[in-house]
Amino acid sequence: MFSFSKFFLASSLEEAYSELLKNKKNIILGGTSYLRMGNTSWNTAIDLSNLNLNYILEKEDFISIGAMTNFRSLETNSLLKDYFGEIFNTALKDIIGVQFRTNVTVGATVFSKYGFSDLIPVLLALGSKVKLFNGGILTLESFLNESDI
């Protein structure tokens, strides 16, 4: 189980980023499913849940998926099914259970660069890009190869 000394509910990305940089032991909370498996103490837990980052939107020439979007949404979203068939459903449906997939977020999984991720290979195959706060837009492959991000 993980623990933290302080809880910070961010009201903007700028605020969350500023709080994150204050201490190396501060952490951004995603769904926290994988954090719960460890035994680490953190200084400040930063919650992004008020920032409207849970979305799957069709843009002019791409589909945008927010960092707080959960795996279950990817698995069941009609827009993703229309464009990509069953690829998300097939990749994600066997991960533990629906309750777990409803908790696991895209941003936490991608940012953590989990080697065991069932989502990352799908995103790589689709030529996905990552938009980082103050870091610009990178191909997912470039992001995964960066050691200092």
N, C-alpha and C positions, 0 to 999 in steps of 0.2 A: 504494500500500500504506500502511496506517496503522501506527503504532508507539505504544508506551506504555512508561513508565519502570517502573511497578509493576503487579502483578496482585493483585487482592483478591477472594477467593472468599467471598461473603457467606453467612452462616448464618441471616440473618433479613432481612426487609424493612427493619426499623428500622436494622440495621447497614449495609445497602446505602445507604439514604437518608443516614445520617450521614456515610458515606464520600464520597458524591456531593457533599455540601455543603462539604466541606473545601477544595475547589479548583475553580475554574471550568473547568479543563482535565481534570477527572475525567469519566469516561463510563461509562454502563451498557452492557454488551455484550448484544446480542440474538444473532441468528444471525451478525452481522458481515458479511453478504453485501454490503451497500452501503458499509460502512466501508472494505472492501477496495478499492473503486473510487477512493477519495480518497487524498490524500497528506498526512495530518495526523498530528502527534505529540500524544499525550495524556499526561497525568500518570499517573493511575491508571485501569486498566481494571477495572470492577466486574462480576464474573460472578454471575448469578442462577441458574445451573443447578442448584444444590442446594436451591432453595426450592419445589420442586413446583409450578411455575407452568405446567406443560405439561398442560393438561386441557381437555376439553369435557364439561360436566356439565349435566344437566337439573335445574333447580330447580323450585320450586312453580309459578311463573308466568313463567319465563324460562330461557334457556340461557346458561350462564356459560362463557366461553372465556378461558383463562389467557394471560398475556402471553408466555410462552415456547412457546406452541403454534405449530407450524410450518404453513406453507401446505399442505403435503402432507396433514397431518392434517385440515385443513378440507375439502380436496378429496375425501377418501375416507371421512369419518366418517359412519356409518349414521344416527346421531341427527340430524345436520344434513340429510341427505338425506330422512329421514322428514318433517321439518318444513318444509323449504324446497326440496325437489326438487333439481334440478341447478344451482341458482344459484351455489354456491361452486365446483363442478367447472367449470362453464362459464366463470366469471370467471378462474379461476386456472390451468387446465390448459395454457394456451399460454405461460405465463411460463417462458422459457428451457428448463428441463428438470427432471426429477424430483429430481435431486441438489440443484439450486439451491432448489427449492420446499421441500425437506426441511430446508434451512438457514435460510430466511427466516422470521422470527417475527412474529406478530400485533402484539405490544407495540411492537417496534422500528418497524414500519411505521406504526402508528397514532400513536405518540408523536412520530415524526419529521415527521408530516403531509406525507408525500410526495405531491406533486401528480400524479405519474405512477402512483400506486397503483391497481391493479385491485381491491384488496380494499376500500378505503375507500368507493367508491360503493355496493357491495353492503351494507356495514354501515349506511350512511346510509339506504338504501332499506328496510332492516329495522328502522329506528328504534332502533339500538343506543345503548347508554350506555357510558361509560367510568368505571371506578372507579380513582381516583388515590390513592396513598399520601399521607396527610395532606391530600388535596384533595377528598375526598368523591366523589359520583357526579354526573356531568354527562352531558347528551345528547352524543352524538358531534359533532353540529353545533355545540353551544356550545363544546366542547373545541377543535374545529378553528378556530373564530373567535377564540379567546383568543390574545393575542400574548405573554403573559407566562408561559405554562405550558410 
